Amino acid sequence: MDATAVPWDVGHNWLMATATAHAGVTWLDRRRLGSITAVLGAVAYNWWVAVPFLHRLLPSIDSFFSDLEVKGARDAAVFGHLDVLAGSLFVVALLLASRPTPQRRVERGLFVAFALAVGAGGLFPFSCAEGTDQSCRSAEWHFQLPIDHYLHVVCSAVEFLTISSAILLAWHVTRHRSTIESRLFRGIGIAVLVGYVPLAFAYFSDHDAALVEPVFFALFTAAVLTEVLVASARPNEP
């Protein structure tokens, strides 16, 4: 086995070998399928777009959208299932995309880790709304809540950490290129870095979370689509 191989390579090689052997899938087919899958994943990941149009579902602009996934809340199970679907579609799209160069394998692995965290987060609902319920926040900090609540918190942290790292790494690797990809990752990277300031304020002050969090969802979506669509625009490299 190649000493430089990473878990992403194993999944990619298995998926490609299976698709080629059993369906006669060409590179062009995989490119199209990966692109379509990425777009469908983006739609599922951004279920928050519909929330403002659903009567009284978002009680306050101080709420995090994750607060809508509190166990037993209206449509919480639906939102959780959409997260699982989004994460699964993103994983498939990333595996279908062209194989990254050795220089960019860590970047791709971080994107896959992000997708897995998105899907896993949908399996573990919050037990209470930490963004608007002070007693919930207090119980959370004192580790008095069910394990599912903390697993959701961990998944969310991994989600933000992995894709932020992937974006910054992609920006670094492509910084000397004059391409659409490099410009996109530079713009997304700068926006993410700047955005963490208001995100931290929203989290620790419990204010305006519903205005800040969607910006990150949009940026993360743009990053995944850039990673998949640009990679799918070129043939697989040996």
N, C-alpha and C positions, 0 to 999 in steps of 0.2 A: 504493500500500500504506500502511496505517496506520502512522505513525511510532512508535506505542507498541506495535506488535505484537512479540511475542517468539516464539522457535521453538515454544514450546508451542502458541501460537495456530494456527500452520501445521498442526501435526499434528492438533489438535482440529478445525479447520475441514475438513481433508481427510477425517478419519474420519467426521464428521457428514454431510458432503455425500455421501460414498460410501454410507453406511448408508441415508440417506434416499432417494437416487436408485434404488438397486438392491434395497432390501428393504422400502421403505415403513415404515421404523422410526419409531415415534412417540417422543415424549419419555418417556412412561411405560415403553415397552419399553427404551429406553436406560438409564433409571434402574434398572430391574430387572437388566438385563444387567451394568451397571457394578457394582452391589452384589454380584451373584453372583460376578463375576470378581474383585472385591477380596477376598471371603471365600476363594475358591479360592487366590488368591495368598498370603493369610495362612497357609493350611494348608501350602502348599509351602515358604514362607519359614521356617516353624517346624518343619522336619524334625528339629531337635535334640531335640524332645520325645520322640521314639521312641528316641533313643540310649541312655538309661539302661536301657532294657529289652532292648537287644541285647547278648548275652553278650560281655563283655570288649572291647567296641568302644571304650569310654572308659577308658583305662588309669589315669587319675589326675584328681582334681578340679583339679589345676594345669594341665590341658590346656585350650587354647582349642578351641572346636568347629571352627574353621578348620583345626586340626591334623589333623582327620579327613579333610580333602580333600587330603592329601599324595599326590602322584602314585604310583600303584601300590598304595596302601593299600586295605584291604578296604572296599568300598562307596564309595570316594572318588568314582568316576565318577557314581554314583547321586546323591550329595549335590551334586556340581557341577551335574548336570542339573536338580536341584530348584531350585537357585539361579537358573539360567537361566530356568526355568519361572516361578518366583516373580516375578522382575524383569519378565518379559514380561507376565504377568497384571496386575501393578501398573500398568505403563505403560498398558495398554488400559483398565483401570478408571479411571485418572485422566483419560484422554482422553474417556471416556464420561460422566464426571461433568459436572454443569452448569458452564457457562463461568464462571470467576471474575470478579469485578469488577476494574476496573483496579488498585485498591488491593491486590488479592491475587494478581495475576498472577505476581509474583516468588516468592511462597510456593508456588504451584502448580508453577512451573518447577523449584523446588528439590526438590519431591516427585518430579517426573518424573526429575530428575537422580539422585536416590537410587535409584529403581527401575532405571534404566539401569546404575548402578554395581553393584547387586545381581546383575543378569543377567550383566554383563561379568565379575564376579569368579568366577562359576562356570565361565568358559571358561579360566581360568588357574589351574591347581592349584599348591599349594605343592610345593617340591621336598624339604622336610624339615619336621619338627615343631619350630617355633621355641619353642613354649611349654614343652616338656619336654626338649629336646635343647640343651645348652649349646654344643656344637660348631656346631650349626645356627645358633643365635643369633649366635655369634661370626662365622661365615662370612657371615651376613646383613649384619651391621654393616660388614664389610670388603668388601662387594659382590663376593662370590665365588660367588654362586649364579646359576642360570639366570634369564633375563629373565622367564619366566612367574611365578616366585616374587615378583619385585618388582612385576609388574603386578597380582598378587593383593593385595599390600600396598597399592598405590595405590588400587585399587578399594575396598578396605575403608575406607581413610582418607576417600575421597570419599563413600562410603556414610554413614559416621558424621557427617562434616562437613555434608553437604547436608541430611540430615533433621533434625539438631540445629538447624541454622539455620532450617529451615522451621518446626519446632515453636516456636521462640522468636519467630519473626516472626508466626506465627498467634496465639500468646499475646498479643503486643503489639497486633495489630490488633483482636482481640476482647475486650481487657481491660475495656472499659467496658460490655460487654453482659451482660445477665443471662440467658444461654442455656446449654443443655447443652453446646454446642460450646465456649463460652468457659471453662466450668468444666473440661471435659475437657482442653483445651489448657493451661490453667493447671496442672492437676495433673500432666500429662505433662511439661510444661516444668520444673517444680520437681524432679520425680523424675530427669529427665535431668541437670540441673545438679548435683544432689547425687550422682548415680551416677557421675559422671566421676572423683570422688575414689577410690573403691574400684577402679574400672577401671584407673586409672593405677597404683595400687598393685599390682594383679594383673599388669599388663603388665611393669612394671619389676622386680618381685620374683619373678615366675614362681610365684605362689601363688594358689590359689583362683579361677583364671580361669573354670572350669566353673560356678562358683556366681554369678559376677558377670555374665558375658557374656549369659546368657539373659534377665536383667532388661532389658537394652537391646533384645534382640530383641522382647520382649513390648511394651515401650514404643513401639518403632518401628512395630510392627504396629498397636497401638492408634491411633497418630497417623495412619497411612494410612487405616485404616478410618473414623476420625473425618472426615478430609478428604473421602473419597469418599461415605460414607453421608449426611453432613450436606448436602453439595453436591447429591447426587442427590435429596434430599428437597424441593428447590425447583426451579421451572422455570428454563430457561436465560434469562439476562438478555441483552438486546440489546447 
